[in-house]
């Protein structure tokens, strides 16, 4: 095919499927009573169309493509997305038209989703903010957000004008950046595993110049119809993220990360329910993993900063500032992105009854009997991505190594009931095909591969950073 041939218009249709939960917020709040639920709670709403179904705004889709088009020739970038010159009136609109993604269908396992509302095709999830020092829930910091569940399909359409066959191929490759991994995400909560999308090409149609000309001239038996461009498999394999750390968590005790959406108000029902996927696999949300890592990093930094002899309030302030540079804050994205940890098989459930004890008498408190549903045993798979590994400074890499050491030495405790023996995990992973299950394994690997010298450089950088902040 002649790659220099110019098509007046190309129409591309396909599906974007959510591979994780999605929240593209409107900034508004709504009462749960509007979803037929009891209570006075409110939730953060998502973008919806006139039918009240979820919507992928065209502006967000276009913004994603712009951010991932840096590998394209600059001339093609300007051609697709347009440009404007600073301090000049000159500029040009892009030849790409992006349309809103329209909701097609919900995932199959919707009956098991907490707070599922079919009229909106969304669910609700509750979150709570944790105190960075005590790792306990902060008062009045419970909030709910509306989300589109993983497995939801959206119909998307893109149009190109006056482009060559080669330009079309490169644009189709750009669409393949929606490949379901961490860098394919849109919306909020990207660093916490949310918003990941997978692109499925359905149809590529062309409008021929001669066909358009005949239609404009009013020739008989000429309809302005698109024609199939050819094979649907027009692109190479989608790009992959090499800066990822895959690991497994092995439960050493029962564990429970509560999902309030699964808790029933009926008498006798568990007051705490473990988080899980619609198909019954145990789940530790990426927010919990990210929160633990931030808490552990903060402990390490505070210990090092306190050794310099400063007051606790100064130590806390400096530790938070350093953490914000690596793990983000409002208005600044984290350098590390997290997946949910999901068990490899359906959860082995454990129901346990608890009595509240009166602190003064030491006896059982009246009417304080409650039960919880936890996971007895599981192996969970997860991943942490670092899309911008080059942006990590040496001191940040040293801090991550210290956190990994603490994790390997048994400091990883997640979820509810830490003081009751719940939530203890061991971590297993591989480096260059070598299994790592302990700190000694990792030290031996670093020594035998000669990487220990580079590790010492990282640690020296951390020490210099601490002294420079005090």
C-alpha positions in Angstrom: 0.0 0.0 0.0 1.2 3.5 -0.8 2.1 5.0 2.6 2.1 8.6 1.0 -1.5 8.4 0.0 -3.7 11.0 1.8 -7.1 10.0 3.1 -9.6 12.9 3.6 -10.9 11.1 6.7 -10.2 8.1 8.8 -12.7 6.8 11.3 -11.5 4.5 14.1 -13.8 2.7 16.5 -13.1 0.4 19.4 -13.7 -0.4 23.0 -11.9 0.9 26.1 -12.4 -1.6 28.9 -11.6 -0.8 32.5 -9.0 -3.2 34.0 -9.3 -1.6 37.4 -11.9 0.6 39.1 -12.4 4.0 37.5 -13.3 7.4 39.0 -13.5 10.5 36.8 -15.0 13.0 39.2 -17.2 16.0 38.7 -16.3 17.7 42.0 -19.9 17.3 43.2 -21.4 15.5 46.1 -24.6 13.5 46.2 -26.6 11.8 49.0 -26.6 8.0 49.1 -30.4 8.2 49.4 -30.5 9.0 45.7 -29.2 5.5 45.1 -31.9 4.0 47.2 -29.6 3.5 50.3 -30.5 4.5 53.8 -28.3 6.9 55.8 -27.1 10.5 55.6 -23.8 9.8 53.9 -22.6 11.6 50.8 -20.3 10.5 48.0 -18.2 12.0 45.3 -19.9 11.6 41.9 -18.5 10.7 38.5 -19.1 12.0 35.0 -22.3 10.7 33.5 -24.2 11.2 30.2 -27.9 12.2 29.8 -28.9 8.6 30.4 -27.1 8.8 33.7 -24.6 6.2 32.6 -20.8 6.6 33.1 -19.0 8.7 30.5 -15.4 9.0 29.4 -14.9 12.7 28.6 -13.2 13.4 25.3 -10.9 16.0 26.9 -9.5 13.3 29.3 -9.0 10.8 26.4 -7.3 13.4 24.3 -5.1 14.5 27.2 -3.9 10.9 27.7 -2.9 10.7 24.0 -1.1 14.0 24.1 0.9 12.8 27.2 1.9 9.5 25.5 2.7 11.0 22.0 6.2 12.2 22.9 7.8 9.4 21.0 6.1 10.5 17.8 7.8 12.8 15.3 7.3 16.4 16.4 5.7 17.3 13.0 3.1 14.5 13.5 2.4 15.6 17.0 1.6 19.1 15.8 -0.4 17.7 12.9 -2.6 15.5 15.2 -3.0 17.8 18.2 -2.3 21.2 16.9 0.0 23.8 18.3 0.3 27.4 19.4 3.4 29.6 19.6 4.1 31.6 22.7 3.8 35.3 22.3 2.5 34.9 18.8 -1.0 34.6 17.2 0.2 31.9 14.9 -1.1 28.4 15.5 -3.0 25.5 14.1 -5.8 23.2 15.2 -5.2 19.5 15.2 -6.5 17.1 12.7 -7.6 14.6 15.4 -11.2 14.6 16.6 -11.9 12.7 19.9 -15.4 11.8 21.0 -16.7 11.0 24.5 -16.5 7.3 25.4 -20.1 6.0 25.7 -21.0 3.3 28.2 -21.7 -0.1 26.6 -22.0 -2.7 29.4 -21.2 -3.6 32.9 -19.0 -6.6 34.1 -20.7 -10.0 34.6 -20.1 -10.2 38.3 -22.1 -7.1 39.2 -24.4 -9.0 41.7 -21.4 -9.3 44.1 -20.3 -5.7 43.9 -21.0 -3.7 47.1 -23.6 -0.8 46.7 -24.2 -1.6 43.1 -26.7 0.7 41.5 -27.9 -0.5 38.0 -29.4 2.9 37.0 -25.9 4.5 37.1 -23.9 1.2 36.5 -21.6 2.2 39.4 -20.7 1.2 42.9 -19.5 3.0 46.0 -16.3 2.5 48.0 -15.6 3.9 51.4 -12.2 5.2 52.4 -10.7 6.4 55.7 -7.6 8.6 56.3 -5.0 7.1 58.7 -3.0 9.0 61.2 0.7 8.8 59.9 2.1 8.2 63.4 -0.4 5.8 65.1 -1.6 4.2 61.8 -5.2 4.3 63.2 -8.2 5.9 61.5 -8.6 9.6 61.9 -12.0 10.9 63.2 -14.4 12.4 60.7 -12.2 11.3 57.8 -14.5 8.7 56.3 -15.5 9.4 52.7 -17.2 7.6 49.8 -16.6 7.8 46.1 -18.6 6.5 43.2 -16.7 4.3 40.7 -17.0 2.4 37.5 -16.0 -1.3 38.2 -13.3 -3.1 36.4 -14.6 -5.0 33.3 -16.8 -2.1 32.1 -16.8 -1.4 28.3 -17.0 2.0 26.6 -17.4 2.6 22.9 -14.9 5.1 21.7 -14.5 6.8 18.3 -11.6 8.9 16.8 -11.4 10.6 13.5 -8.4 11.8 11.5 -8.5 14.2 8.6 -6.1 14.6 5.7 -3.6 11.9 7.0 -1.5 9.3 5.2 -1.6 5.6 5.8 1.7 5.8 7.7 0.3 8.5 10.0 -2.7 6.3 10.6 -0.5 3.4 11.6 1.4 5.5 14.1 -1.8 6.8 15.6 -3.1 3.3 16.0 0.1 2.4 17.8 -0.5 5.4 20.1 -3.9 4.0 21.0 -2.2 0.7 22.2 -0.7 2.6 25.1 -4.1 1.7 26.7 -2.8 -1.7 27.5 -4.1 -2.3 31.0 -0.9 -1.5 32.9 -0.1 1.3 35.3 0.7 3.8 32.6 -2.6 3.2 30.8 -4.6 4.9 33.5 -7.0 8.0 33.4 -9.0 9.7 36.1 -8.1 9.9 39.8 -6.2 7.5 42.0 -3.7 6.5 39.3 -0.9 5.9 41.7 -3.2 3.7 43.7 -4.1 1.3 40.9 -7.2 3.0 39.7 -8.3 4.1 36.2 -6.4 1.5 34.1 -7.8 0.9 30.6 -7.3 -1.6 27.8 -7.9 -0.7 24.1 -9.6 -3.2 21.7 -9.7 -2.1 18.1 -13.0 -2.8 16.4 -12.9 -1.1 13.0 -10.8 1.3 10.9 -12.6 2.9 8.0 -11.3 5.3 5.3 -12.9 7.8 3.0 -11.3 7.9 -0.4 -10.6 11.2 -2.2 -12.1 10.1 -5.4 -15.2 8.9 -3.6 -15.6 12.2 -1.8 -15.0 14.2 -5.1 -17.7 12.2 -6.9 -20.2 12.7 -4.1 -19.5 16.5 -4.1 -20.0 16.6 -7.9 -23.4 14.9 -7.5 -22.6 12.0 -9.7 -25.3 9.3 -9.7 -25.0 6.2 -7.6 -22.4 7.8 -5.4 -23.0 7.5 -1.6 -20.7 9.0 1.0 -19.8 5.7 2.6 -16.7 4.7 4.6 -14.8 1.6 3.4 -12.8 -0.9 5.6 -9.2 0.1 5.6 -8.0 -3.5 5.9 -6.6 -5.8 8.6 -7.5 -4.9 12.1 -4.1 -6.1 13.3 -2.3 -2.9 12.0 0.0 -2.4 14.9 2.9 -4.0 16.8 2.6 -5.3 20.3 1.6 -2.7 22.9 4.4 -1.1 24.9 5.2 -2.6 28.3 6.5 -1.1 31.5 9.9 -2.5 32.5 10.2 -0.5 35.7 8.0 -2.7 37.8 8.5 -4.7 41.0 6.3 -7.9 41.1 6.0 -9.6 44.4 3.7 -12.0 46.4 2.4 -11.6 50.0 2.1 -14.7 52.1 -0.3 -14.3 55.0 1.2 -15.5 58.3 -2.0 -14.8 60.2 -5.7 -14.1 59.4 -6.1 -10.7 57.9 -9.0 -8.2 57.2 -9.0 -5.0 55.3 -12.6 -3.9 55.8 -14.9 -3.0 53.0 -17.9 -1.1 54.5 -19.9 -1.6 51.4 -20.1 -5.4 52.2 -21.3 -4.8 55.8 -24.9 -5.5 56.5 -26.9 -3.8 59.2 -28.8 -7.0 60.0 -28.4 -8.5 63.4 -26.0 -11.4 63.6 -24.2 -10.4 60.4 -20.4 -9.6 60.5 -19.7 -6.0 61.5 -16.4 -6.1 59.5 -16.0 -7.8 56.1 -12.8 -8.4 54.2 -12.3 -6.7 50.9 -12.6 -8.9 47.9 -13.1 -9.0 44.1 -16.5 -9.9 42.6 -15.3 -13.5 42.0 -14.5 -13.9 45.7 -10.7 -13.4 45.8 -9.3 -11.6 48.8 -8.1 -8.1 48.0 -5.8 -5.6 49.8 -6.4 -2.2 48.1 -3.5 -0.3 46.6 -4.3 2.5 49.0 -3.4 0.2 52.0 -0.1 -0.9 50.5 0.8 2.7 49.6 -0.2 3.9 53.1 1.9 1.2 54.8 4.9 2.1 52.6 4.5 5.8 53.4 4.2 5.1 57.1 7.3 2.9 57.1 9.3 5.4 55.1 8.2 8.1 57.6 9.4 6.1 60.5 12.9 5.6 58.9 13.2 9.3 58.0 12.0 10.5 61.5 14.6 8.2 63.1 17.4 9.5 61.0 16.3 13.2 61.4 15.8 12.8 65.1 19.4 11.6 65.5 20.5 15.1 64.4 19.0 16.5 67.6 16.0 18.4 66.4 12.6 18.9 68.1 9.8 16.4 67.2 7.7 19.0 65.3 10.7 19.9 63.1 11.5 16.3 62.5 7.9 15.6 61.4 7.7 18.5 59.1 11.0 17.6 57.3 10.0 14.0 57.0 6.7 14.9 55.4 8.4 17.3 53.0 10.9 14.5 51.9 8.1 12.0 51.5 6.0 14.4 49.4 8.8 14.5 46.9 8.6 10.8 46.4 5.1 9.7 47.2 3.2 12.8 46.1 0.7 15.2 47.7 -2.2 17.2 46.5 -1.2 18.6 43.2 1.8 16.4 42.7 1.7 12.8 41.5 3.6 10.0 43.3 6.7 8.6 41.6 5.5 5.1 42.7 2.3 3.5 41.5 0.6 0.6 43.2 -1.5 -2.4 42.2 -4.2 -4.0 44.4 -2.9 -7.2 46.0 -5.2 -10.0 45.0 -5.2 -13.6 46.1 -4.5 -16.3 43.6 -7.5 -18.4 44.7 -10.8 -17.8 46.3 -10.5 -16.7 49.9 -10.5 -19.2 52.8 -12.9 -17.3 55.1 -12.7 -17.2 58.8 -15.6 -16.0 61.0 -14.6 -14.9 64.5 -16.6 -13.5 67.4 -15.3 -10.8 69.7 -16.4 -9.4 73.1 -15.6 -5.8 74.1 -14.1 -5.6 77.6 -15.0 -2.9 80.1 -11.8 -1.0 80.8 -12.7 -0.4 84.4 -14.2 -3.7 85.6 -12.3 -5.9 83.3 -15.5 -7.8 82.5 -17.4 -8.2 79.3 -19.2 -5.0 78.3 -23.0 -5.3 77.8 -24.3 -5.6 74.3 -20.9 -5.4 72.8 -20.7 -8.8 71.1 -19.7 -8.6 67.5 -18.3 -10.9 64.8 -16.0 -10.3 61.8 -15.3 -12.1 58.6 -11.6 -12.3 57.8 -9.3 -14.3 55.5 -7.7 -17.3 57.2 -4.8 -17.9 54.7 -3.9 -16.6 51.3 -1.1 -15.8 48.8 -1.7 -12.5 47.1 0.0 -11.1 44.0 0.8 -7.4 43.6 3.1 -5.0 41.7 4.6 -1.5 42.2 5.5 0.5 39.2 7.9 3.4 38.8 7.2 5.0 35.4 9.9 7.6 36.0 12.7 5.5 37.5 15.3 8.1 36.2 13.6 10.7 38.4 14.2 8.8 41.6 17.2 10.3 43.4 19.8 8.1 45.0 18.6 8.9 48.5 15.1 7.8 47.6 16.4 4.5 46.3 18.2 4.0 49.6 15.0 4.7 51.5 13.2 2.1 49.4 15.9 -0.4 50.1 15.6 0.2 53.9 11.8 -0.3 53.6 12.4 -3.6 51.7 14.7 -4.7 54.5 12.0 -4.0 57.1 9.5 -5.9 55.0 11.7 -8.9 54.6 12.4 -8.9 58.4 8.7 -9.2 59.2 7.5 -5.6 59.7 4.7 -5.8 57.1 1.4 -5.7 59.0 -1.8 -4.6 57.1 -5.4 -4.0 57.9 -7.6 -4.4 60.9 -6.6 -6.0 64.2 -2.9 -5.4 64.3 -2.9 -5.6 68.1 -4.9 -8.9 67.9 -2.4 -10.7 65.8 -4.1 -10.0 62.5 -2.6 -8.8 59.2 1.0 -10.2 59.3 2.6 -11.0 56.0 5.9 -12.2 54.5 7.0 -11.0 51.1 8.6 -13.1 48.3 10.0 -11.9 45.0 12.6 -12.6 42.4 15.6 -10.6 41.2 17.2 -11.9 38.0 15.5 -15.3 38.5 16.8 -15.6 42.1 14.1 -16.1 44.7 14.3 -13.7 47.6 12.5 -14.5 50.8 14.7 -13.0 53.5 17.0 -10.1 54.1 20.0 -12.5 54.0 19.0 -13.6 50.5 18.9 -10.0 49.3 22.3 -9.2 50.9 23.9 -12.2 49.4 22.5 -11.3 46.0 23.8 -7.8 46.2 27.3 -9.0 47.2 27.7 -11.8 44.7 26.5 -9.5 41.8 28.7 -6.6 42.8 25.8 -4.3 43.3 26.6 -3.6 47.0 28.9 -0.8 45.9 26.1 1.0 44.2 23.9 0.4 47.3 26.5 2.1 49.4 26.4 5.1 47.1 22.6 5.3 47.6 23.0 5.1 51.4 25.7 7.9 51.4 23.3 10.0 49.4 20.6 9.5 52.0 22.9 10.5 54.8 23.9 13.7 52.9 20.2 14.5 52.3 19.4 14.1 56.0 22.3 16.3 57.0 21.3 18.9 54.4 17.7 19.1 55.8 18.9 19.7 59.4 
